[in-house]
Amino acid sequence: MNRTPINFRIVRYLLTSALVLPPIWAGLQANVLANCTSSASNCGSKTDNAACTETNRTPYDLYADTQTAHKVKLSWEVCQKSNFYQVSWNLVGGAPTMVQVNDANTLNWTLTRVRDEAKFTFKVRGCNTHPNAEPECTPWTELTVKTPDWD
């Protein structure tokens, strides 16, 4: 009788991959993304941006992480980096507030002291500075987020 030896490392890897990892990935995806609607963004679907070109600096794929209580971490992707990013936010129907993210490598920003079940509109755009001139900015990319009941 001929026996083929079983490589237990391969079996262990296959079992781990098939049984353990899918529930972990599903749980992470379900908890990280906020309840959101989008315009000009994919709101968490994280697909490749077909509009990526050498000159396109417009932020895309905005998504909101609401896993940490009373915080909304807004993140985005870019094809080409800008010198800085402007983030605007407001409660739906309220006046907007704007901040500037001065690090070209930082593609996220966090709003703190957020109340439960609040509906926000977030906007992000990339800007490049020019000597003796106003910054040149991309169009805004927008995302609407409803925060969970953290309490």
C-alpha atoms as an extended CHARMM CRD file, in Angstrom:
* protein
*
       151  EXT
         1         1  MET       CA              0.0000000000        0.0000000000        0.0000000000  PROA      1               0.0000000000
         2         2  ASN       CA              1.4800000000        3.3270000000       -1.1140000000  PROA      2               0.0000000000
         3         3  ARG       CA              0.9360000000        6.3260000000        1.2070000000  PROA      3               0.0000000000
         4         4  THR       CA              1.4640000000        9.9480000000        0.2640000000  PROA      4               0.0000000000
         5         5  PRO       CA              2.8160000000       11.9910000000        3.1930000000  PROA      5               0.0000000000
         6         6  ILE       CA              0.6330000000       14.9180000000        4.2140000000  PROA      6               0.0000000000
         7         7  ASN       CA              2.3280000000       18.2240000000        4.7900000000  PROA      7               0.0000000000
         8         8  PHE       CA              0.6450000000       19.4240000000        7.9710000000  PROA      8               0.0000000000
         9         9  ARG       CA              1.7830000000       23.0250000000        7.4500000000  PROA      9               0.0000000000
        10        10  ILE       CA             -0.2340000000       23.2180000000        4.2550000000  PROA      10              0.0000000000
        11        11  VAL       CA             -3.2780000000       21.6620000000        5.9210000000  PROA      11              0.0000000000
        12        12  ARG       CA             -3.0140000000       24.0430000000        8.8860000000  PROA      12              0.0000000000
        13        13  TYR       CA             -2.6820000000       27.0590000000        6.5260000000  PROA      13              0.0000000000
        14        14  LEU       CA             -5.7040000000       25.9890000000        4.4590000000  PROA      14              0.0000000000
        15        15  LEU       CA             -7.8510000000       25.4210000000        7.5440000000  PROA      15              0.0000000000
        16        16  THR       CA             -6.8100000000       28.7540000000        9.0680000000  PROA      16              0.0000000000
        17        17  SER       CA             -7.4870000000       30.5930000000        5.8220000000  PROA      17              0.0000000000
        18        18  ALA       CA            -10.8710000000       28.9710000000        5.2580000000  PROA      18              0.0000000000
        19        19  LEU       CA            -12.2520000000       28.9190000000        8.8000000000  PROA      19              0.0000000000
        20        20  VAL       CA            -10.6940000000       31.7430000000       10.7990000000  PROA      20              0.0000000000
        21        21  LEU       CA             -9.9070000000       34.6520000000        8.4900000000  PROA      21              0.0000000000
        22        22  PRO       CA            -13.2440000000       35.2340000000        6.6580000000  PROA      22              0.0000000000
        23        23  PRO       CA            -15.2150000000       35.9390000000        9.8770000000  PROA      23              0.0000000000
        24        24  ILE       CA            -12.4560000000       38.2820000000       11.0660000000  PROA      24              0.0000000000
        25        25  TRP       CA            -12.4120000000       40.1810000000        7.7610000000  PROA      25              0.0000000000
        26        26  ALA       CA            -16.2040000000       40.3880000000        7.6890000000  PROA      26              0.0000000000
        27        27  GLY       CA            -16.2960000000       41.7350000000       11.2440000000  PROA      27              0.0000000000
        28        28  LEU       CA            -13.6710000000       44.3790000000       10.5260000000  PROA      28              0.0000000000
        29        29  GLN       CA            -15.4050000000       45.6240000000        7.4280000000  PROA      29              0.0000000000
        30        30  ALA       CA            -18.7830000000       45.7800000000        9.1420000000  PROA      30              0.0000000000
        31        31  ASN       CA            -17.4550000000       47.7260000000       12.1380000000  PROA      31              0.0000000000
        32        32  VAL       CA            -15.1220000000       50.1770000000       10.4010000000  PROA      32              0.0000000000
        33        33  LEU       CA            -17.4170000000       51.7590000000        7.8450000000  PROA      33              0.0000000000
        34        34  ALA       CA            -20.0040000000       54.2540000000        8.9800000000  PROA      34              0.0000000000
        35        35  ASN       CA            -23.5710000000       54.4520000000        7.7910000000  PROA      35              0.0000000000
        36        36  CYS       CA            -23.0080000000       56.8070000000        4.8810000000  PROA      36              0.0000000000
        37        37  THR       CA            -24.2080000000       58.0150000000        1.5520000000  PROA      37              0.0000000000
        38        38  SER       CA            -21.8960000000       59.5000000000       -0.9790000000  PROA      38              0.0000000000
        39        39  SER       CA            -21.6010000000       61.7880000000       -3.9260000000  PROA      39              0.0000000000
        40        40  ALA       CA            -18.3820000000       61.6760000000       -5.9030000000  PROA      40              0.0000000000
        41        41  SER       CA            -17.0160000000       58.9110000000       -3.6700000000  PROA      41              0.0000000000
        42        42  ASN       CA            -17.3180000000       55.1610000000       -3.3250000000  PROA      42              0.0000000000
        43        43  CYS       CA            -18.0610000000       55.2510000000        0.4020000000  PROA      43              0.0000000000
        44        44  GLY       CA            -16.0330000000       52.2610000000        1.4520000000  PROA      44              0.0000000000
        45        45  SER       CA            -16.2000000000       50.1320000000       -1.6700000000  PROA      45              0.0000000000
        46        46  LYS       CA            -12.4790000000       50.8950000000       -2.1280000000  PROA      46              0.0000000000
        47        47  THR       CA            -12.2970000000       50.2270000000       -5.8600000000  PROA      47              0.0000000000
        48        48  ASP       CA             -9.6200000000       51.4620000000       -8.2180000000  PROA      48              0.0000000000
        49        49  ASN       CA            -10.2350000000       54.9830000000       -9.4370000000  PROA      49              0.0000000000
        50        50  ALA       CA            -10.5720000000       54.8380000000      -13.2150000000  PROA      50              0.0000000000
        51        51  ALA       CA            -10.0120000000       58.6150000000      -13.3540000000  PROA      51              0.0000000000
        52        52  CYS       CA             -6.4420000000       58.3630000000      -12.0100000000  PROA      52              0.0000000000
        53        53  THR       CA             -4.0710000000       60.2610000000      -14.2470000000  PROA      53              0.0000000000
        54        54  GLU       CA             -0.6960000000       61.8920000000      -13.7250000000  PROA      54              0.0000000000
        55        55  THR       CA             -2.3810000000       65.2380000000      -13.0720000000  PROA      55              0.0000000000
        56        56  ASN       CA             -5.5260000000       64.2270000000      -11.1460000000  PROA      56              0.0000000000
        57        57  ARG       CA             -5.1540000000       65.2880000000       -7.4950000000  PROA      57              0.0000000000
        58        58  THR       CA             -8.8450000000       65.0850000000       -6.5260000000  PROA      58              0.0000000000
        59        59  PRO       CA             -9.3620000000       62.9700000000       -3.3720000000  PROA      59              0.0000000000
        60        60  TYR       CA            -11.5860000000       59.9090000000       -3.8480000000  PROA      60              0.0000000000
        61        61  ASP       CA            -12.8190000000       56.8760000000       -1.8800000000  PROA      61              0.0000000000
        62        62  LEU       CA            -13.7500000000       58.9060000000        1.1770000000  PROA      62              0.0000000000
        63        63  TYR       CA            -14.7180000000       56.6780000000        4.0910000000  PROA      63              0.0000000000
        64        64  ALA       CA            -15.4560000000       57.2120000000        7.7420000000  PROA      64              0.0000000000
        65        65  ASP       CA            -14.3080000000       55.0960000000       10.6750000000  PROA      65              0.0000000000
        66        66  THR       CA            -16.6860000000       55.4720000000       13.6300000000  PROA      66              0.0000000000
        67        67  GLN       CA            -15.3570000000       52.5550000000       15.6730000000  PROA      67              0.0000000000
        68        68  THR       CA            -13.9220000000       54.7780000000       18.4140000000  PROA      68              0.0000000000
        69        69  ALA       CA            -16.6730000000       56.3450000000       20.5370000000  PROA      69              0.0000000000
        70        70  HSD       CA            -17.4110000000       59.9930000000       19.7950000000  PROA      70              0.0000000000
        71        71  LYS       CA            -14.8470000000       60.2320000000       16.9780000000  PROA      71              0.0000000000
        72        72  VAL       CA            -15.1120000000       60.1650000000       13.1970000000  PROA      72              0.0000000000
        73        73  LYS       CA            -11.8750000000       59.4150000000       11.3620000000  PROA      73              0.0000000000
        74        74  LEU       CA            -12.2280000000       60.5170000000        7.7640000000  PROA      74              0.0000000000
        75        75  SER       CA             -9.7810000000       58.9670000000        5.2690000000  PROA      75              0.0000000000
        76        76  TRP       CA             -9.3210000000       59.3080000000        1.5280000000  PROA      76              0.0000000000
        77        77  GLU       CA             -7.2030000000       58.1580000000       -1.3900000000  PROA      77              0.0000000000
        78        78  VAL       CA             -5.4590000000       60.2270000000       -4.0460000000  PROA      78              0.0000000000
        79        79  CYS       CA             -3.8660000000       59.5050000000       -7.4090000000  PROA      79              0.0000000000
        80        80  GLN       CA             -1.3830000000       62.3550000000       -7.0670000000  PROA      80              0.0000000000
        81        81  LYS       CA             -0.5480000000       64.0360000000       -3.7590000000  PROA      81              0.0000000000
        82        82  SER       CA             -1.2680000000       67.7090000000       -3.1350000000  PROA      82              0.0000000000
        83        83  ASN       CA              0.7890000000       70.1100000000       -0.9960000000  PROA      83              0.0000000000
        84        84  PHE       CA             -2.0230000000       70.1580000000        1.5740000000  PROA      84              0.0000000000
        85        85  TYR       CA             -5.6630000000       69.1350000000        2.0230000000  PROA      85              0.0000000000
        86        86  GLN       CA             -8.6770000000       71.0980000000        3.1830000000  PROA      86              0.0000000000
        87        87  VAL       CA            -11.3800000000       69.3190000000        5.1590000000  PROA      87              0.0000000000
        88        88  SER       CA            -14.7810000000       70.9320000000        5.6100000000  PROA      88              0.0000000000
        89        89  TRP       CA            -17.5140000000       69.5000000000        7.8190000000  PROA      89              0.0000000000
        90        90  ASN       CA            -20.8820000000       70.4610000000        9.1860000000  PROA      90              0.0000000000
        91        91  LEU       CA            -23.9270000000       68.9920000000       10.8040000000  PROA      91              0.0000000000
        92        92  VAL       CA            -26.4600000000       68.6230000000        8.0020000000  PROA      92              0.0000000000
        93        93  GLY       CA            -28.1990000000       71.9890000000        7.7650000000  PROA      93              0.0000000000
        94        94  GLY       CA            -25.5270000000       73.7650000000        9.8320000000  PROA      94              0.0000000000
        95        95  ALA       CA            -22.6860000000       76.1170000000        8.9710000000  PROA      95              0.0000000000
        96        96  PRO       CA            -19.4730000000       74.4880000000        7.7010000000  PROA      96              0.0000000000
        97        97  THR       CA            -16.1310000000       74.5290000000        9.5180000000  PROA      97              0.0000000000
        98        98  MET       CA            -12.8510000000       74.0440000000        7.6500000000  PROA      98              0.0000000000
        99        99  VAL       CA             -9.4040000000       72.8280000000        8.7060000000  PROA      99              0.0000000000
       100       100  GLN       CA             -6.1870000000       72.3650000000        6.7760000000  PROA      100             0.0000000000
       101       101  VAL       CA             -4.0880000000       69.1860000000        6.8020000000  PROA      101             0.0000000000
       102       102  ASN       CA             -0.5970000000       70.4860000000        5.9940000000  PROA      102             0.0000000000
       103       103  ASP       CA              1.1870000000       67.1500000000        5.5280000000  PROA      103             0.0000000000
       104       104  ALA       CA              0.9270000000       65.8550000000        1.9510000000  PROA      104             0.0000000000
       105       105  ASN       CA              1.4030000000       62.2750000000        3.2170000000  PROA      105             0.0000000000
       106       106  THR       CA             -1.4690000000       62.4310000000        5.7160000000  PROA      106             0.0000000000
       107       107  LEU       CA             -4.6310000000       61.2020000000        4.0120000000  PROA      107             0.0000000000
       108       108  ASN       CA             -6.9290000000       61.2830000000        7.0460000000  PROA      108             0.0000000000
       109       109  TRP       CA             -8.3330000000       63.6190000000        9.6510000000  PROA      109             0.0000000000
       110       110  THR       CA            -10.3150000000       62.9720000000       12.8570000000  PROA      110             0.0000000000
       111       111  LEU       CA            -13.2660000000       64.9030000000       14.2500000000  PROA      111             0.0000000000
       112       112  THR       CA            -13.5570000000       64.4920000000       18.0280000000  PROA      112             0.0000000000
       113       113  ARG       CA            -16.3020000000       65.1020000000       20.6170000000  PROA      113             0.0000000000
       114       114  VAL       CA            -18.9610000000       63.8910000000       18.1990000000  PROA      114             0.0000000000
       115       115  ARG       CA            -22.4350000000       63.2460000000       19.5530000000  PROA      115             0.0000000000
       116       116  ASP       CA            -24.4530000000       60.0790000000       19.0080000000  PROA      116             0.0000000000
       117       117  GLU       CA            -26.6320000000       59.7000000000       15.9150000000  PROA      117             0.0000000000
       118       118  ALA       CA            -25.4970000000       62.9800000000       14.3290000000  PROA      118             0.0000000000
       119       119  LYS       CA            -25.5640000000       63.4320000000       10.5630000000  PROA      119             0.0000000000
       120       120  PHE       CA            -22.4990000000       65.1710000000        9.0920000000  PROA      120             0.0000000000
       121       121  THR       CA            -21.4010000000       66.2390000000        5.6490000000  PROA      121             0.0000000000
       122       122  PHE       CA            -17.6400000000       65.9850000000        5.1230000000  PROA      122             0.0000000000
       123       123  LYS       CA            -15.8000000000       67.4810000000        2.1470000000  PROA      123             0.0000000000
       124       124  VAL       CA            -12.1250000000       67.0950000000        1.1820000000  PROA      124             0.0000000000
       125       125  ARG       CA            -10.0570000000       68.7340000000       -1.5300000000  PROA      125             0.0000000000
       126       126  GLY       CA             -6.3770000000       68.8350000000       -2.3880000000  PROA      126             0.0000000000
       127       127  CYS       CA             -4.5320000000       72.1340000000       -2.8350000000  PROA      127             0.0000000000
       128       128  ASN       CA             -1.1480000000       73.1280000000       -4.2290000000  PROA      128             0.0000000000
       129       129  THR       CA              0.6100000000       76.3300000000       -3.2980000000  PROA      129             0.0000000000
       130       130  HSD       CA              2.0390000000       78.7500000000       -5.8310000000  PROA      130             0.0000000000
       131       131  PRO       CA              4.4660000000       81.5650000000       -5.0030000000  PROA      131             0.0000000000
       132       132  ASN       CA              2.7090000000       84.9460000000       -4.8230000000  PROA      132             0.0000000000
       133       133  ALA       CA             -0.6630000000       83.4320000000       -5.7520000000  PROA      133             0.0000000000
       134       134  GLU       CA             -3.7100000000       81.8110000000       -4.1950000000  PROA      134             0.0000000000
       135       135  PRO       CA             -3.5620000000       78.0170000000       -3.8230000000  PROA      135             0.0000000000
       136       136  GLU       CA             -4.9160000000       75.9440000000       -6.6790000000  PROA      136             0.0000000000
       137       137  CYS       CA             -7.4620000000       73.4580000000       -5.3030000000  PROA      137             0.0000000000
       138       138  THR       CA             -9.2760000000       70.4500000000       -6.7390000000  PROA      138             0.0000000000
       139       139  PRO       CA            -13.0570000000       70.1280000000       -6.6640000000  PROA      139             0.0000000000
       140       140  TRP       CA            -14.5320000000       68.9960000000       -3.3300000000  PROA      140             0.0000000000
       141       141  THR       CA            -15.2610000000       65.3110000000       -2.7540000000  PROA      141             0.0000000000
       142       142  GLU       CA            -18.2000000000       64.8210000000       -0.3970000000  PROA      142             0.0000000000
       143       143  LEU       CA            -19.4050000000       62.1710000000        2.0500000000  PROA      143             0.0000000000
       144       144  THR       CA            -22.4420000000       62.1810000000        4.3600000000  PROA      144             0.0000000000
       145       145  VAL       CA            -22.0900000000       60.1900000000        7.5930000000  PROA      145             0.0000000000
       146       146  LYS       CA            -24.5920000000       59.3190000000       10.3100000000  PROA      146             0.0000000000
       147       147  THR       CA            -22.7920000000       58.4410000000       13.5350000000  PROA      147             0.0000000000
       148       148  PRO       CA            -23.9000000000       55.4270000000       15.5940000000  PROA      148             0.0000000000
       149       149  ASP       CA            -25.3630000000       55.3940000000       19.1030000000  PROA      149             0.0000000000
       150       150  TRP       CA            -22.1090000000       54.8200000000       21.0220000000  PROA      150             0.0000000000
       151       151  ASP       CA            -23.7430000000       54.8550000000       24.4630000000  PROA      151             0.0000000000
